[in-house]
Amino acid sequence: VTPNRPDALGVEGIARDLAAAGLGTLIGEDVPMVAGVFPAPVKVKFDFGDTPPLCQAFALRLVRGVKNGPSPEWLQKRLRSVGLRPINALVDITNFLTYDRNRPLHVFDAGKVKGDLTVRRARAGETLLALDGRTYALDETMCVIADEKGVESLAGIMGGEESGSSEATTDVLVEAALWEPINIAQTGRKLGINSDARYRNERGIDPAFNLPGLELATRMILDLCGGSPSEIFLAGEPPVTRTIIDFPVTEIRRLAGIDPAIAEVEGILDRLGYECRTDRAHGRIAATVPTWRPDVTMKADLVEEVVRIIGVDQIPPTPLPRLPGVAHPVLTPIQMRTRRARRALAARGMVEAVTWSFIPREAAKAFGGGQPELALANPIAADMSDMRPSLLPGLIAAAQRNADRGFADLALFEVGQIYAGDKPAEQTTSAAGLRRGTAGVNGAGRHWSAKAGPVSVFDAKSDALALLETLGVSTDKLQIVAEGPAWYHPGRSGTIRQGPKTIIGTFGEIHPSVLETLDASGPLAGFEITLEALPVPRAKATKTKPPLTLSDLQPVRRDFAFVLDRAIEAAKVLKAAAGADKKLISDVSVFDLFESDSLGAGKKSLAIEVVLQPAGKTLTDEEIDAVSKKVVAEVVKSTGGTLRS
């Protein structure tokens, strides 16, 4: 949400825009006024001395005899749907109104507040143990809410732990205030606090909804927790001003090139909450701007309002003049690889995801990051504190969000930047993929013909090698080592190398401890390829490819089974067998793996098929036996294994 649209931070604001665009009808809900049954026992005063006030209005109400506890299921379900954890009914009500009406509120346990409240600047040396469990050192630039004991809340940002509500709370003070947005932003940035309240208060709250917001919260508390309310104590006055813009409808044609009827313009503005007085004879509308839209100040803003509802696609395209001598754009090798990688992974049934480059510090550390130079000085949220060292944390989080909504079996990929340090050379382009549940390379979900199996390291390996083949890398010349970084499961991961020093990528099943750190569930198998590490293919002269030549002779197939150490990779066996006779051997593949103590401690049996393709003449038994002996000799020499009898 852009900073100029604080109204869109509430469900009501989004619904209003959708209704204006023709997607349903906005349901207007009147805010019930709640009559107080006794005078407000707690008063509020402002004490800013000679400095500019940091609070415009502060409304407070006491509700006695509440029964706090878990909120009803419908409320908990709505909070979980926006990523919030239900706490108790009182807190859940304030969180609900924050997201539903964009009205941040705070509740104090009245039994923990001593005397009246004072809204003032913090004093040097004061601290606050906040609701997030952290203690913050305050200074004179910050606005606080204090009682006779000291600071109880950091105004407009976060409440204090000592006066917070719990299930033992019986008397509650409900606060709705209008704060100075710039001071809220500066305080939050200085302390590194990113809360829902700060995010909204620093953008500006509808001043006309201050008291109605408190009334709505009171009604919900009475309905869900019971109790009896006091009268409202109001310090200050909400600065409600109404801007009227004289708007000639011809301005839309002048700025946007479209010419809607004045009745259509009036209808759009009316559905967006503007009060319109229309002079059809002169084609003018006097539009009163709603209080929740402080960004609308001039005629051009009204043009934007009309155009975005009608549709930007309705603006007639105007071609730019063609300039002579402009060279055709040329893609860099990385851009070409990026494009190919996206197409290749999408062709394998994976869905592209675009995740944040910022991730939580715990996730960054789990994937080899978390260095101080990669920590953001001013993160937009507490869970977006560090630059990502890998694409996998973002994909894991995306997969978990889908799983939480019932889509447990899915395959995602992303191509983007990762960061090993703060220097340009330490920023690289990576292609990563992740499979979850039963979304293997052969399809996702259950099937009548076979039992659905979970994704495994072999799915991730298959994806990685298929991507490398598409990017022009000969996988026959790569080394696959059965070891991966710490975020993969040991024994179920691998590293793809070109030579002893160049690491091209990694693959494997995600380690259970990493899943626990990321609050995710598995099974998950993924891979990551560094595109800059791929060898650049040598430029070759363009020439016509020769015709495909196929042999008229029948291929000969021979099976071999070798007893090997379990640590020996299948790729090593395949490479040795293929090199026994490069002219006759056309293909080597694994068709069986057997592990048992009957073979010996730490042993396994690996069975391979070798295909011999004669070219000029049919092979004799002697020639076939000779090649077979070469295959056995090469495998034994390379792996130290023995031919299984």
Stockholm file with secondary structure:
# STOCKHOLM 1.0

chainA/1-645         VTPNRPDALGVEGIARDLAAAGLGTLIGEDVPMVAGVFPAPVKVKFDFGDTPPLCQAFALRLVRGVKNGPSPEWLQKRLRSVGLRPINALVDITNFLTYDRNRPLHVFDAGKVKGDLTVRRARAGETLLALDGRTYALDETMCVIADEKGVESLAGIMGGEESGSSEATTDVLVEAALWEPINIAQTGRKLGINSDARYRNERGIDPAFNLPGLELATRMILDLCGGSPSEIFLAGEPPVTRTIIDFPVTEIRRLAGIDPAIAEVEGILDRLGYECRTDRAHGRIAATVPTWRPDVTMKADLVEEVVRIIGVDQIPPTPLPRLPGVAHPVLTPIQMRTRRARRALAARGMVEAVTWSFIPREAAKAFGGGQPELALANPIAADMSDMRPSLLPGLIAAAQRNADRGFADLALFEVGQIYAGDKPAEQTTSAAGLRRGTAGVNGAGRHWSAKAGPVSVFDAKSDALALLETLGVSTDKLQIVAEGPAWYHPGRSGTIRQGPKTIIGTFGEIHPSVLETLDASGPLAGFEITLEALPVPRAKATKTKPPLTLSDLQPVRRDFAFVLDRAIEAAKVLKAAAGADKKLISDVSVFDLFESDSLGAGKKSLAIEVVLQPAGKTLTDEEIDAVSKKVVAEVVKSTGGTLRS
#=GR chainA/1-645 SS CCTTCGGGGSHHHHHHHHHHTTSSCCCCCCCCCCCCSSCCSSCEEEECTTSCCSEEEEEEEEEESCCCCCCCHHHHHHHHHTTCCCCCHHHHHHHHHHHHSSCCCEEEEGGGCCSCEEEEECCTTCEEEBTTSCEEECCTTSEEEECSSSEEEETTTEEBSTTCCCTTCCSEEEEEEEECHHHHHHHHHHHTCCCHHHHHHTTCCCGGGHHHHHHHHHHHHHHHHCCEECCCEEEECCCCCCCEEEEETHHHHHHHSCCCCHHHHHHHHHHTTCEEEEETTTTEEEEECCTTCTTCCSHHHHHHHHHHHHCGGGSCCCCCCCCTTCCCCCCCHHHHHHHHHHHHHHHTTCEECCCCSEECHHHHHHTTCCCGGGBCSSCSSTTCCEECSCSHHHHHHHHHHHHHTTCCSEEEEEEEEEESSSSGGGEEEEEEEEEETTCBTTBSSCBTTBCCCCCCHHHHHHHHHHHHHHTTCCGGGCEEESCCCTTEEEEEEEEEEETTTEEEEEEEEECHHHHHHTTCCSCEEEEEEEGGGSCCCCCCCCCCCCCCCCCSSCCEEEEEEEEEETTSCHHHHHHHHHTTCTTTEEEEEEEEEEECGGGCTTEEEEEEEEEECCSSSCCCHHHHHHHHHHHHHHHHHHHCCEECC
#=GC SS_cons         CCTTCGGGGSHHHHHHHHHHTTSSCCCCCCCCCCCCSSCCSSCEEEECTTSCCSEEEEEEEEEESCCCCCCCHHHHHHHHHTTCCCCCHHHHHHHHHHHHSSCCCEEEEGGGCCSCEEEEECCTTCEEEBTTSCEEECCTTSEEEECSSSEEEETTTEEBSTTCCCTTCCSEEEEEEEECHHHHHHHHHHHTCCCHHHHHHTTCCCGGGHHHHHHHHHHHHHHHHCCEECCCEEEECCCCCCCEEEEETHHHHHHHSCCCCHHHHHHHHHHTTCEEEEETTTTEEEEECCTTCTTCCSHHHHHHHHHHHHCGGGSCCCCCCCCTTCCCCCCCHHHHHHHHHHHHHHHTTCEECCCCSEECHHHHHHTTCCCGGGBCSSCSSTTCCEECSCSHHHHHHHHHHHHHTTCCSEEEEEEEEEESSSSGGGEEEEEEEEEETTCBTTBSSCBTTBCCCCCCHHHHHHHHHHHHHHTTCCGGGCEEESCCCTTEEEEEEEEEEETTTEEEEEEEEECHHHHHHTTCCSCEEEEEEEGGGSCCCCCCCCCCCCCCCCCSSCCEEEEEEEEEETTSCHHHHHHHHHTTCTTTEEEEEEEEEEECGGGCTTEEEEEEEEEECCSSSCCCHHHHHHHHHHHHHHHHHHHCCEECC
//
